[in-house]
Amino acid sequence: MITAIVLIKTSVDRIPEIAEQIAALDSVSEVFSVTGTYDLIAMVRVRQHEDLAEVIPGRISKIPGVEGTDTHVAFRTYSQHDLEAAFAIGLDS
């Protein structure tokens, strides 16, 4: 699974509506409304690298009110859940 973190600039007066439209797309697992340079951050998860082109410029960027995106592809994913499982290896519960 390939994970991309997509930083999104939007029309400020439509952030909630745009966030809902992005969240409804297949391959988008979460959308966060954030402070700072960008208005939204979307987590996109796809099976193949080529699928990112379909989701990000093909769908997200075409939503009315999306003014720009900046995409970062994850090399590895680390989470608290993964760490707990790793430390539990070999331990009897």
Gaussian input, Z-matrix of N, CA and C with variables (Angstrom, degrees):
# hf/3-21g

backbone

0 1
 N
 C     1     B1
 C     2     B2     1     A1
 N     3     B3     2     A2     1     D1
 C     4     B4     3     A3     2     D2
 C     5     B5     4     A4     3     D3
 N     6     B6     5     A5     4     D4
 C     7     B7     6     A6     5     D5
 C     8     B8     7     A7     6     D6
 N     9     B9     8     A8     7     D7
 C    10    B10     9     A9     8     D8
 C    11    B11    10    A10     9     D9
 N    12    B12    11    A11    10    D10
 C    13    B13    12    A12    11    D11
 C    14    B14    13    A13    12    D12
 N    15    B15    14    A14    13    D13
 C    16    B16    15    A15    14    D14
 C    17    B17    16    A16    15    D15
 N    18    B18    17    A17    16    D16
 C    19    B19    18    A18    17    D17
 C    20    B20    19    A19    18    D18
 N    21    B21    20    A20    19    D19
 C    22    B22    21    A21    20    D20
 C    23    B23    22    A22    21    D21
 N    24    B24    23    A23    22    D22
 C    25    B25    24    A24    23    D23
 C    26    B26    25    A25    24    D24
 N    27    B27    26    A26    25    D25
 C    28    B28    27    A27    26    D26
 C    29    B29    28    A28    27    D27
 N    30    B30    29    A29    28    D28
 C    31    B31    30    A30    29    D29
 C    32    B32    31    A31    30    D30
 N    33    B33    32    A32    31    D31
 C    34    B34    33    A33    32    D32
 C    35    B35    34    A34    33    D33
 N    36    B36    35    A35    34    D34
 C    37    B37    36    A36    35    D35
 C    38    B38    37    A37    36    D36
 N    39    B39    38    A38    37    D37
 C    40    B40    39    A39    38    D38
 C    41    B41    40    A40    39    D39
 N    42    B42    41    A41    40    D40
 C    43    B43    42    A42    41    D41
 C    44    B44    43    A43    42    D42
 N    45    B45    44    A44    43    D43
 C    46    B46    45    A45    44    D44
 C    47    B47    46    A46    45    D45
 N    48    B48    47    A47    46    D46
 C    49    B49    48    A48    47    D47
 C    50    B50    49    A49    48    D48
 N    51    B51    50    A50    49    D49
 C    52    B52    51    A51    50    D50
 C    53    B53    52    A52    51    D51
 N    54    B54    53    A53    52    D52
 C    55    B55    54    A54    53    D53
 C    56    B56    55    A55    54    D54
 N    57    B57    56    A56    55    D55
 C    58    B58    57    A57    56    D56
 C    59    B59    58    A58    57    D57
 N    60    B60    59    A59    58    D58
 C    61    B61    60    A60    59    D59
 C    62    B62    61    A61    60    D60
 N    63    B63    62    A62    61    D61
 C    64    B64    63    A63    62    D62
 C    65    B65    64    A64    63    D63
 N    66    B66    65    A65    64    D64
 C    67    B67    66    A66    65    D65
 C    68    B68    67    A67    66    D66
 N    69    B69    68    A68    67    D67
 C    70    B70    69    A69    68    D68
 C    71    B71    70    A70    69    D69
 N    72    B72    71    A71    70    D70
 C    73    B73    72    A72    71    D71
 C    74    B74    73    A73    72    D72
 N    75    B75    74    A74    73    D73
 C    76    B76    75    A75    74    D74
 C    77    B77    76    A76    75    D75
 N    78    B78    77    A77    76    D76
 C    79    B79    78    A78    77    D77
 C    80    B80    79    A79    78    D78
 N    81    B81    80    A80    79    D79
 C    82    B82    81    A81    80    D80
 C    83    B83    82    A82    81    D81
 N    84    B84    83    A83    82    D82
 C    85    B85    84    A84    83    D83
 C    86    B86    85    A85    84    D84
 N    87    B87    86    A86    85    D85
 C    88    B88    87    A87    86    D86
 C    89    B89    88    A88    87    D87
 N    90    B90    89    A89    88    D88
 C    91    B91    90    A90    89    D89
 C    92    B92    91    A91    90    D90
 N    93    B93    92    A92    91    D91
 C    94    B94    93    A93    92    D92
 C    95    B95    94    A94    93    D93
 N    96    B96    95    A95    94    D94
 C    97    B97    96    A96    95    D95
 C    98    B98    97    A97    96    D96
 N    99    B99    98    A98    97    D97
 C   100   B100    99    A99    98    D98
 C   101   B101   100   A100    99    D99
 N   102   B102   101   A101   100   D100
 C   103   B103   102   A102   101   D101
 C   104   B104   103   A103   102   D102
 N   105   B105   104   A104   103   D103
 C   106   B106   105   A105   104   D104
 C   107   B107   106   A106   105   D105
 N   108   B108   107   A107   106   D106
 C   109   B109   108   A108   107   D107
 C   110   B110   109   A109   108   D108
 N   111   B111   110   A110   109   D109
 C   112   B112   111   A111   110   D110
 C   113   B113   112   A112   111   D111
 N   114   B114   113   A113   112   D112
 C   115   B115   114   A114   113   D113
 C   116   B116   115   A115   114   D114
 N   117   B117   116   A116   115   D115
 C   118   B118   117   A117   116   D116
 C   119   B119   118   A118   117   D117
 N   120   B120   119   A119   118   D118
 C   121   B121   120   A120   119   D119
 C   122   B122   121   A121   120   D120
 N   123   B123   122   A122   121   D121
 C   124   B124   123   A123   122   D122
 C   125   B125   124   A124   123   D123
 N   126   B126   125   A125   124   D124
 C   127   B127   126   A126   125   D125
 C   128   B128   127   A127   126   D126
 N   129   B129   128   A128   127   D127
 C   130   B130   129   A129   128   D128
 C   131   B131   130   A130   129   D129
 N   132   B132   131   A131   130   D130
 C   133   B133   132   A132   131   D131
 C   134   B134   133   A133   132   D132
 N   135   B135   134   A134   133   D133
 C   136   B136   135   A135   134   D134
 C   137   B137   136   A136   135   D135
 N   138   B138   137   A137   136   D136
 C   139   B139   138   A138   137   D137
 C   140   B140   139   A139   138   D138
 N   141   B141   140   A140   139   D139
 C   142   B142   141   A141   140   D140
 C   143   B143   142   A142   141   D141
 N   144   B144   143   A143   142   D142
 C   145   B145   144   A144   143   D143
 C   146   B146   145   A145   144   D144
 N   147   B147   146   A146   145   D145
 C   148   B148   147   A147   146   D146
 C   149   B149   148   A148   147   D147
 N   150   B150   149   A149   148   D148
 C   151   B151   150   A150   149   D149
 C   152   B152   151   A151   150   D150
 N   153   B153   152   A152   151   D151
 C   154   B154   153   A153   152   D152
 C   155   B155   154   A154   153   D153
 N   156   B156   155   A155   154   D154
 C   157   B157   156   A156   155   D155
 C   158   B158   157   A157   156   D156
 N   159   B159   158   A158   157   D157
 C   160   B160   159   A159   158   D158
 C   161   B161   160   A160   159   D159
 N   162   B162   161   A161   160   D160
 C   163   B163   162   A162   161   D161
 C   164   B164   163   A163   162   D162
 N   165   B165   164   A164   163   D163
 C   166   B166   165   A165   164   D164
 C   167   B167   166   A166   165   D165
 N   168   B168   167   A167   166   D166
 C   169   B169   168   A168   167   D167
 C   170   B170   169   A169   168   D168
 N   171   B171   170   A170   169   D169
 C   172   B172   171   A171   170   D170
 C   173   B173   172   A172   171   D171
 N   174   B174   173   A173   172   D172
 C   175   B175   174   A174   173   D173
 C   176   B176   175   A175   174   D174
 N   177   B177   176   A176   175   D175
 C   178   B178   177   A177   176   D176
 C   179   B179   178   A178   177   D177
 N   180   B180   179   A179   178   D178
 C   181   B181   180   A180   179   D179
 C   182   B182   181   A181   180   D180
 N   183   B183   182   A182   181   D181
 C   184   B184   183   A183   182   D182
 C   185   B185   184   A184   183   D183
 N   186   B186   185   A185   184   D184
 C   187   B187   186   A186   185   D185
 C   188   B188   187   A187   186   D186
 N   189   B189   188   A188   187   D187
 C   190   B190   189   A189   188   D188
 C   191   B191   190   A190   189   D189
 N   192   B192   191   A191   190   D190
 C   193   B193   192   A192   191   D191
 C   194   B194   193   A193   192   D192
 N   195   B195   194   A194   193   D193
 C   196   B196   195   A195   194   D194
 C   197   B197   196   A196   195   D195
 N   198   B198   197   A197   196   D196
 C   199   B199   198   A198   197   D197
 C   200   B200   199   A199   198   D198
 N   201   B201   200   A200   199   D199
 C   202   B202   201   A201   200   D200
 C   203   B203   202   A202   201   D201
 N   204   B204   203   A203   202   D202
 C   205   B205   204   A204   203   D203
 C   206   B206   205   A205   204   D204
 N   207   B207   206   A206   205   D205
 C   208   B208   207   A207   206   D206
 C   209   B209   208   A208   207   D207
 N   210   B210   209   A209   208   D208
 C   211   B211   210   A210   209   D209
 C   212   B212   211   A211   210   D210
 N   213   B213   212   A212   211   D211
 C   214   B214   213   A213   212   D212
 C   215   B215   214   A214   213   D213
 N   216   B216   215   A215   214   D214
 C   217   B217   216   A216   215   D215
 C   218   B218   217   A217   216   D216
 N   219   B219   218   A218   217   D217
 C   220   B220   219   A219   218   D218
 C   221   B221   220   A220   219   D219
 N   222   B222   221   A221   220   D220
 C   223   B223   222   A222   221   D221
 C   224   B224   223   A223   222   D222
 N   225   B225   224   A224   223   D223
 C   226   B226   225   A225   224   D224
 C   227   B227   226   A226   225   D225
 N   228   B228   227   A227   226   D226
 C   229   B229   228   A228   227   D227
 C   230   B230   229   A229   228   D228
 N   231   B231   230   A230   229   D229
 C   232   B232   231   A231   230   D230
 C   233   B233   232   A232   231   D231
 N   234   B234   233   A233   232   D232
 C   235   B235   234   A234   233   D233
 C   236   B236   235   A235   234   D234
 N   237   B237   236   A236   235   D235
 C   238   B238   237   A237   236   D236
 C   239   B239   238   A238   237   D237
 N   240   B240   239   A239   238   D238
 C   241   B241   240   A240   239   D239
 C   242   B242   241   A241   240   D240
 N   243   B243   242   A242   241   D241
 C   244   B244   243   A243   242   D242
 C   245   B245   244   A244   243   D243
 N   246   B246   245   A245   244   D244
 C   247   B247   246   A246   245   D245
 C   248   B248   247   A247   246   D246
 N   249   B249   248   A248   247   D247
 C   250   B250   249   A249   248   D248
 C   251   B251   250   A250   249   D249
 N   252   B252   251   A251   250   D250
 C   253   B253   252   A252   251   D251
 C   254   B254   253   A253   252   D252
 N   255   B255   254   A254   253   D253
 C   256   B256   255   A255   254   D254
 C   257   B257   256   A256   255   D255
 N   258   B258   257   A257   256   D256
 C   259   B259   258   A258   257   D257
 C   260   B260   259   A259   258   D258
 N   261   B261   260   A260   259   D259
 C   262   B262   261   A261   260   D260
 C   263   B263   262   A262   261   D261
 N   264   B264   263   A263   262   D262
 C   265   B265   264   A264   263   D263
 C   266   B266   265   A265   264   D264
 N   267   B267   266   A266   265   D265
 C   268   B268   267   A267   266   D266
 C   269   B269   268   A268   267   D267
 N   270   B270   269   A269   268   D268
 C   271   B271   270   A270   269   D269
 C   272   B272   271   A271   270   D270
 N   273   B273   272   A272   271   D271
 C   274   B274   273   A273   272   D272
 C   275   B275   274   A274   273   D273
 N   276   B276   275   A275   274   D274
 C   277   B277   276   A276   275   D275
 C   278   B278   277   A277   276   D276

   B1=1.4501
   B2=1.5240
   B3=1.3084
   B4=1.4609
   B5=1.5211
   B6=1.3295
   B7=1.4567
   B8=1.5169
   B9=1.3244
   B10=1.4619
   B11=1.5204
   B12=1.3166
   B13=1.4625
   B14=1.5278
   B15=1.3238
   B16=1.4614
   B17=1.5235
   B18=1.3326
   B19=1.4579
   B20=1.5222
   B21=1.3390
   B22=1.4636
   B23=1.5190
   B24=1.3368
   B25=1.4620
   B26=1.5228
   B27=1.3409
   B28=1.4652
   B29=1.5278
   B30=1.3201
   B31=1.4613
   B32=1.5195
   B33=1.3148
   B34=1.4651
   B35=1.5231
   B36=1.3092
   B37=1.4632
   B38=1.5305
   B39=1.3537
   B40=1.4687
   B41=1.5274
   B42=1.3151
   B43=1.4663
   B44=1.5284
   B45=1.3311
   B46=1.4713
   B47=1.5333
   B48=1.3196
   B49=1.4693
   B50=1.5312
   B51=1.3209
   B52=1.4662
   B53=1.5264
   B54=1.3311
   B55=1.4681
   B56=1.5259
   B57=1.3143
   B58=1.4670
   B59=1.5189
   B60=1.3286
   B61=1.4647
   B62=1.5279
   B63=1.3205
   B64=1.4604
   B65=1.5209
   B66=1.3258
   B67=1.4707
   B68=1.5256
   B69=1.3242
   B70=1.4620
   B71=1.5289
   B72=1.3269
   B73=1.4637
   B74=1.5209
   B75=1.3281
   B76=1.4613
   B77=1.5257
   B78=1.2788
   B79=1.4622
   B80=1.5226
   B81=1.3187
   B82=1.4564
   B83=1.5221
   B84=1.3445
   B85=1.4668
   B86=1.5192
   B87=1.3318
   B88=1.4624
   B89=1.5170
   B90=1.3253
   B91=1.4619
   B92=1.5229
   B93=1.3245
   B94=1.4580
   B95=1.5184
   B96=1.3134
   B97=1.4540
   B98=1.5224
   B99=1.3345
   B100=1.4642
   B101=1.5279
   B102=1.3215
   B103=1.4642
   B104=1.5215
   B105=1.3137
   B106=1.4569
   B107=1.5159
   B108=1.3030
   B109=1.4630
   B110=1.5231
   B111=1.3247
   B112=1.4662
   B113=1.5214
   B114=1.3259
   B115=1.4675
   B116=1.5184
   B117=1.3388
   B118=1.4578
   B119=1.5204
   B120=1.3260
   B121=1.4599
   B122=1.5216
   B123=1.3265
   B124=1.4633
   B125=1.5257
   B126=1.3222
   B127=1.4552
   B128=1.5237
   B129=1.3216
   B130=1.4680
   B131=1.5147
   B132=1.3223
   B133=1.4668
   B134=1.5315
   B135=1.3441
   B136=1.4635
   B137=1.5194
   B138=1.3094
   B139=1.4648
   B140=1.5264
   B141=1.3273
   B142=1.4580
   B143=1.5252
   B144=1.3193
   B145=1.4573
   B146=1.5285
   B147=1.3126
   B148=1.4650
   B149=1.5285
   B150=1.3133
   B151=1.4681
   B152=1.5249
   B153=1.3367
   B154=1.4619
   B155=1.5254
   B156=1.3273
   B157=1.4722
   B158=1.5264
   B159=1.3033
   B160=1.4636
   B161=1.5260
   B162=1.3289
   B163=1.4651
   B164=1.5317
   B165=1.3338
   B166=1.4709
   B167=1.5321
   B168=1.3315
   B169=1.4695
   B170=1.5225
   B171=1.3273
   B172=1.4584
   B173=1.5127
   B174=1.3288
   B175=1.4702
   B176=1.5279
   B177=1.3355
   B178=1.4716
   B179=1.5232
   B180=1.3106
   B181=1.4676
   B182=1.5190
   B183=1.3317
   B184=1.4638
   B185=1.5229
   B186=1.3229
   B187=1.4622
   B188=1.5277
   B189=1.3352
   B190=1.4682
   B191=1.5287
   B192=1.3309
   B193=1.4564
   B194=1.5148
   B195=1.3364
   B196=1.4624
   B197=1.5236
   B198=1.3343
   B199=1.4633
   B200=1.5239
   B201=1.3150
   B202=1.4618
   B203=1.5088
   B204=1.3370
   B205=1.4681
   B206=1.5187
   B207=1.3105
   B208=1.4587
   B209=1.5222
   B210=1.3296
   B211=1.4580
   B212=1.5180
   B213=1.3346
   B214=1.4613
   B215=1.5248
   B216=1.3321
   B217=1.4597
   B218=1.5183
   B219=1.3188
   B220=1.4636
   B221=1.5263
   B222=1.3452
   B223=1.4643
   B224=1.5228
   B225=1.3298
   B226=1.4637
   B227=1.5192
   B228=1.3251
   B229=1.4598
   B230=1.5197
   B231=1.3169
   B232=1.4633
   B233=1.5171
   B234=1.3158
   B235=1.4560
   B236=1.5164
   B237=1.3183
   B238=1.4556
   B239=1.5219
   B240=1.3257
   B241=1.4628
   B242=1.5312
   B243=1.3325
   B244=1.4635
   B245=1.5279
   B246=1.3314
   B247=1.4556
   B248=1.5180
   B249=1.3194
   B250=1.4665
   B251=1.5322
   B252=1.3161
   B253=1.4606
   B254=1.5218
   B255=1.3190
   B256=1.4582
   B257=1.5261
   B258=1.3262
   B259=1.4593
   B260=1.5228
   B261=1.3104
   B262=1.4562
   B263=1.5320
   B264=1.3209
   B265=1.4691
   B266=1.5274
   B267=1.3118
   B268=1.4536
   B269=1.5208
   B270=1.2981
   B271=1.4699
   B272=1.5159
   B273=1.2975
   B274=1.4686
   B275=1.5271
   B276=1.3169
   B277=1.4737
   B278=1.4968
   A1=108.77
   A2=116.72
   A3=122.66
   A4=108.29
   A5=116.13
   A6=121.43
   A7=109.53
   A8=115.98
   A9=121.72
   A10=108.53
   A11=114.83
   A12=121.79
   A13=105.07
   A14=116.31
   A15=121.08
   A16=109.10
   A17=116.06
   A18=122.79
   A19=106.67
   A20=116.61
   A21=120.74
   A22=111.37
   A23=115.64
   A24=121.83
   A25=107.18
   A26=115.65
   A27=119.90
   A28=110.52
   A29=114.01
   A30=120.02
   A31=106.42
   A32=117.32
   A33=121.52
   A34=112.39
   A35=117.83
   A36=120.19
   A37=113.46
   A38=117.77
   A39=120.45
   A40=112.97
   A41=117.74
   A42=120.19
   A43=113.13
   A44=120.63
   A45=119.07
   A46=113.46
   A47=116.94
   A48=120.35
   A49=111.00
   A50=116.15
   A51=120.14
   A52=110.22
   A53=116.69
   A54=120.89
   A55=110.67
   A56=117.54
   A57=120.98
   A58=111.32
   A59=117.73
   A60=120.95
   A61=111.01
   A62=116.69
   A63=120.30
   A64=110.28
   A65=117.49
   A66=121.94
   A67=112.12
   A68=116.92
   A69=121.00
   A70=112.82
   A71=117.82
   A72=120.64
   A73=111.46
   A74=115.75
   A75=120.14
   A76=107.55
   A77=117.60
   A78=125.80
   A79=113.82
   A80=119.01
   A81=121.56
   A82=107.09
   A83=116.03
   A84=118.82
   A85=112.72
   A86=118.20
   A87=122.13
   A88=109.43
   A89=114.29
   A90=121.80
   A91=106.75
   A92=116.02
   A93=122.22
   A94=109.51
   A95=117.57
   A96=122.73
   A97=105.90
   A98=116.95
   A99=120.53
   A100=111.89
   A101=115.11
   A102=120.95
   A103=108.45
   A104=115.87
   A105=119.54
   A106=112.23
   A107=115.63
   A108=122.44
   A109=112.40
   A110=116.71
   A111=121.75
   A112=109.62
   A113=115.26
   A114=120.93
   A115=112.54
   A116=116.51
   A117=121.99
   A118=110.13
   A119=115.41
   A120=121.85
   A121=106.60
   A122=115.78
   A123=120.77
   A124=109.46
   A125=115.88
   A126=122.16
   A127=107.11
   A128=116.00
   A129=121.82
   A130=107.67
   A131=116.08
   A132=121.17
   A133=108.85
   A134=114.89
   A135=121.20
   A136=109.76
   A137=116.44
   A138=121.09
   A139=112.41
   A140=116.51
   A141=120.53
   A142=110.21
   A143=115.27
   A144=121.19
   A145=111.18
   A146=117.22
   A147=121.72
   A148=112.36
   A149=117.20
   A150=121.04
   A151=112.28
   A152=116.91
   A153=119.89
   A154=111.15
   A155=116.68
   A156=120.48
   A157=111.31
   A158=116.38
   A159=119.88
   A160=111.14
   A161=116.38
   A162=120.71
   A163=112.60
   A164=117.05
   A165=118.74
   A166=111.81
   A167=120.17
   A168=116.54
   A169=112.95
   A170=116.51
   A171=120.14
   A172=115.43
   A173=117.27
   A174=120.20
   A175=112.95
   A176=116.25
   A177=119.11
   A178=110.91
   A179=117.68
   A180=121.21
   A181=113.61
   A182=117.39
   A183=121.03
   A184=113.31
   A185=117.43
   A186=120.37
   A187=108.40
   A188=117.37
   A189=119.34
   A190=111.24
   A191=115.48
   A192=121.20
   A193=113.66
   A194=117.69
   A195=120.43
   A196=106.88
   A197=115.74
   A198=121.00
   A199=112.95
   A200=117.77
   A201=120.70
   A202=111.47
   A203=115.27
   A204=120.66
   A205=109.72
   A206=115.47
   A207=123.91
   A208=105.36
   A209=116.77
   A210=121.25
   A211=111.61
   A212=115.04
   A213=122.78
   A214=107.72
   A215=117.26
   A216=121.69
   A217=108.52
   A218=116.15
   A219=121.97
   A220=110.66
   A221=115.63
   A222=120.62
   A223=110.28
   A224=114.74
   A225=121.80
   A226=108.07
   A227=114.46
   A228=120.17
   A229=108.54
   A230=115.68
   A231=122.15
   A232=107.05
   A233=116.04
   A234=119.44
   A235=109.13
   A236=115.81
   A237=120.54
   A238=110.38
   A239=116.34
   A240=120.84
   A241=110.43
   A242=117.95
   A243=122.07
   A244=110.84
   A245=116.92
   A246=120.66
   A247=112.02
   A248=116.76
   A249=120.53
   A250=110.16
   A251=117.81
   A252=121.38
   A253=110.39
   A254=117.81
   A255=121.60
   A256=110.87
   A257=117.28
   A258=120.62
   A259=112.22
   A260=118.18
   A261=121.91
   A262=112.61
   A263=117.96
   A264=121.10
   A265=108.99
   A266=115.08
   A267=120.70
   A268=114.60
   A269=117.62
   A270=120.12
   A271=109.90
   A272=116.33
   A273=120.71
   A274=108.53
   A275=115.90
   A276=119.36
   A277=110.87
   D1=131.60
   D2=178.55
   D3=-101.75
   D4=131.24
   D5=179.69
   D6=-112.65
   D7=131.59
   D8=174.85
   D9=-122.09
   D10=139.02
   D11=175.26
   D12=-104.15
   D13=118.41
   D14=-174.74
   D15=-111.24
   D16=115.66
   D17=176.53
   D18=-89.37
   D19=128.67
   D20=-169.84
   D21=-127.12
   D22=129.03
   D23=171.38
   D24=-98.00
   D25=136.83
   D26=-176.69
   D27=-135.26
   D28=173.04
   D29=167.44
   D30=-67.23
   D31=121.76
   D32=-172.86
   D33=-60.60
   D34=-32.87
   D35=-177.67
   D36=-76.61
   D37=-3.21
   D38=-178.13
   D39=-125.61
   D40=18.86
   D41=-175.43
   D42=-54.48
   D43=-50.04
   D44=-178.21
   D45=-61.40
   D46=-41.20
   D47=-179.07
   D48=-67.51
   D49=-41.43
   D50=179.15
   D51=-66.47
   D52=-41.94
   D53=178.52
   D54=-59.44
   D55=-42.37
   D56=179.38
   D57=-64.97
   D58=-40.39
   D59=178.88
   D60=-64.97
   D61=-41.47
   D62=178.98
   D63=-66.94
   D64=-43.45
   D65=-179.48
   D66=-61.93
   D67=-26.99
   D68=-178.87
   D69=-78.77
   D70=-10.84
   D71=-178.76
   D72=-73.94
   D73=142.62
   D74=172.21
   D75=-61.02
   D76=146.42
   D77=179.17
   D78=80.77
   D79=-6.90
   D80=175.41
   D81=-98.03
   D82=117.20
   D83=-176.93
   D84=-91.96
   D85=-34.31
   D86=179.12
   D87=-148.87
   D88=153.38
   D89=171.61
   D90=-134.07
   D91=129.71
   D92=-179.36
   D93=-114.62
   D94=133.99
   D95=169.55
   D96=-88.51
   D97=125.97
   D98=-171.79
   D99=-132.10
   D100=166.14
   D101=173.27
   D102=-94.27
   D103=164.26
   D104=176.04
   D105=110.75
   D106=-155.82
   D107=-175.81
   D108=-64.69
   D109=-34.37
   D110=-178.35
   D111=-106.02
   D112=157.54
   D113=-178.81
   D114=-95.86
   D115=-34.06
   D116=-177.35
   D117=-136.28
   D118=152.06
   D119=170.13
   D120=-127.40
   D121=127.35
   D122=179.16
   D123=-115.02
   D124=139.03
   D125=173.71
   D126=-99.19
   D127=119.71
   D128=-178.33
   D129=-114.58
   D130=129.40
   D131=179.31
   D132=-125.94
   D133=122.87
   D134=-178.20
   D135=-133.11
   D136=164.75
   D137=-179.73
   D138=-82.60
   D139=-36.94
   D140=-176.58
   D141=-125.72
   D142=148.27
   D143=-179.11
   D144=-55.62
   D145=-39.73
   D146=-178.74
   D147=-61.89
   D148=-25.96
   D149=-179.81
   D150=-66.82
   D151=-22.94
   D152=178.21
   D153=-60.69
   D154=-37.68
   D155=179.86
   D156=-64.57
   D157=-34.64
   D158=178.47
   D159=-69.54
   D160=-40.58
   D161=-175.28
   D162=-79.60
   D163=-48.90
   D164=-170.55
   D165=-79.89
   D166=-68.24
   D167=178.16
   D168=-73.24
   D169=-26.56
   D170=-177.03
   D171=-77.27
   D172=-29.14
   D173=-178.05
   D174=-124.49
   D175=-56.90
   D176=-175.90
   D177=-59.18
   D178=-50.33
   D179=-176.45
   D180=-65.62
   D181=-18.32
   D182=-178.97
   D183=-90.87
   D184=-3.66
   D185=177.17
   D186=-71.29
   D187=127.34
   D188=179.28
   D189=-56.53
   D190=130.24
   D191=-178.84
   D192=102.86
   D193=-16.91
   D194=174.92
   D195=-78.01
   D196=119.98
   D197=-175.22
   D198=-99.00
   D199=-20.37
   D200=179.44
   D201=178.52
   D202=157.82
   D203=178.10
   D204=-134.47
   D205=156.40
   D206=174.23
   D207=-137.11
   D208=115.57
   D209=-171.51
   D210=-107.27
   D211=135.83
   D212=176.69
   D213=-123.97
   D214=123.51
   D215=179.47
   D216=-95.14
   D217=131.38
   D218=-178.19
   D219=-78.99
   D220=135.40
   D221=173.04
   D222=-79.19
   D223=-44.49
   D224=-179.96
   D225=-141.73
   D226=157.85
   D227=177.08
   D228=-117.29
   D229=129.48
   D230=176.02
   D231=-120.94
   D232=134.51
   D233=177.32
   D234=-143.75
   D235=161.90
   D236=177.98
   D237=-58.87
   D238=-38.75
   D239=179.37
   D240=-61.43
   D241=-44.18
   D242=178.92
   D243=-63.11
   D244=-42.14
   D245=-179.35
   D246=-65.00
   D247=-41.14
   D248=178.99
   D249=-62.54
   D250=-41.71
   D251=-179.93
   D252=-65.57
   D253=-39.72
   D254=-179.20
   D255=-65.48
   D256=-42.87
   D257=-179.40
   D258=-72.81
   D259=-19.25
   D260=-178.76
   D261=-85.68
   D262=-8.16
   D263=-178.32
   D264=-61.12
   D265=126.38
   D266=176.97
   D267=84.99
   D268=-3.69
   D269=178.77
   D270=-93.55
   D271=137.64
   D272=175.71
   D273=-88.25
   D274=134.47
   D275=-179.94
   D276=-90.16

